[in-house]
Amino acid sequence: MGLPPEIILEAVLNGLLTGAVYGLVALGLTLVYGVLHIINFAHGALLTMAMYAAYVAWASLGVDPYVAALPLAALFFGIGYLVQRLVIGPASRGKDENILLVTLGLSIIIENLMLAVFRSDTRSIDVPYAMDVIEAGPTLLSYPRVIGFVATIAVGVALYVLMRFTMTGKAIRAVAKERTGAALVGIDVAHVYAVTFGIGTACLAIAAAMLLPSFYVSPRVGNAFVLVAFTIVVLGGMGSVVGALVGGLVIGVVESLSGLFLGESLGQIGIFLIFILVLLVRPTGLFGARA
Amino acid sequence: MLEIRGLEAGYGLATVLRGVDLTVPSGRIVAVLGANGAGKTTLNMTISGLVRARAGTITFEGRRIDGLAPPAIAEAGLVHVPEGRKVFPNLSVRDNLELGAYRRARGTRARNMERVFDTFPRLKERIRQGAGTLSGGEQQMLAIGRGMMAEPRLLILDEPSLGLSPLLVEEMFALIRRLHAGGLAIMLVEQNVAQSLDIADDAHVLENGTFAIGGTAAQVRADPHLQRAYLGL
């Protein structure tokens, strides 16, 4: 495999950049799992919806996805809050299998709504900087991916600060591990659940805005990312926020390197090998709590 | 201060409380005694709003609270330190205490935390430590300290002596007496009948979801049924 080291370095760096946005998608999934203890099967559909929202912002309003990222995050926080408060929460009363069906049903509804409105054509936006590169030593890095990486780090830091230092964040962590104790000190558990779901959905909106300049959007595009995100969540440890970010970077590099050595079409095979290996060797993931 | 009339509650098809009447006057320690499974914890959960009352009324300081959600009840100053402590294991001692003031007494949080540390110097030594790594006795202190952070009007202590060594049990009852010395009304729910009767003003014995015996602690102690069934006399 006598590939020159610059090519390998570039593959690793590009893998890190792509992996960061994967991590951002996984972040919402793992946060919801860690606090609500539910697996949200509507995550991919919500990502698709967010990508269409960013698409509409560009195509109809002429707003650049990077500018739209924060307003979209706020909008999707609200959507996530309401979906949990009005649909998933009331419908899941008690049983886990209810949640599975409710989120699965939600994803079908959202996907078909997108299909009805946008048809099945794949769409992409044409921003002037889509092909721009940034020179980093001997390697060239794609500008949209560097922006995506920076945004992921910013979201990661913001979440860390929220969780560690604010009363809201402490209440979220309290509810995650000790629901009854939280209710007794006066924390409104249903509200905290909805806020957490909203934060997860807001992460998706930011990921969507970061993906749009370099990816196409179609009614089922979210699923491709969420499949990878599930692997990341398992690798990083179910419910671990740090695990999601680190896992995203690892998976990004694995995908990029297996694409380089095995060919572009086999790039994802490495991801699923990792998935199986983690399940066999370390089922709690890198940062997961021991059972 | 707390008035319960004809309270019924349960889970699914099971009825646990079958018509409970209880009065906790302000400034007193009222012990609720009974064996495992008598309904003591269900009574507490119903008062706190975690379990819905099926019949009857709960009035706290003149206001109906049955049907309110737990946060509203905590906000009214009815603070419940639950069985099994229910501290937040993934949060530090300091964060646990801060969350005690989530709904009440936020403005006086710093002062109250100092008071908790005066009462429990051990907690101050472990201020940065995760609550999950504390010993059982320390977790119980933390649970009570977290309750005190809300400046309770009425404190419900559910099995505070459960799982503690005999020495710590002594300390726990001494502490309850100290908390009460400041005028705080306490509803003490215990399996430990003898020691609870020593510090309580009034006592009630729960059997099969209803109060079988009730009165002042002295009257309850003199009851022949209680002596036979609970004190082994």
Interface residues (C-beta under 8 A of the other chain):
Chain A: M167 K170 A171 R173 A174 A176 K177 E178 T180 G181 A182 A183 L184 V185 G186 I187 D188
Chain B: S48 G49 L50 A69 P70 P71 A74 E75 V79 H80 V81 P82 R85 K86 V87 F88 P89 N90 L91 D95 E98 L99 G100 Y102 R103 R104 R146 A150
